[in-house]
């Protein structure tokens, strides 16, 4: 787990690492209540950092909510490291 990050950031990076993450998995992964996870997910939705992917599950009942990094506005800023030094992109 990444150290020094907020819950919202931890959830985002977990979804990023998994590529597609069932929403139900997050509570067990972080040991938090569904309400706490939902608050963090709501913030990520408002910032358009994550999106819900339709589930292909054809079974009856509630379909699992699959979360993924939003493919539309997902732009990342980070340092580019090379042997001669670093530059910002």
Secondary structure, DSSP 4 states (H G I P E B T S, - for coil): --SS--HHHHHHHHHHHHSSEEHHHHHHHHT--HHHHHHHHHHHHHTT-EEEEPP---SSSPPP-EEEE-TTT-----EEEETTEEEE-
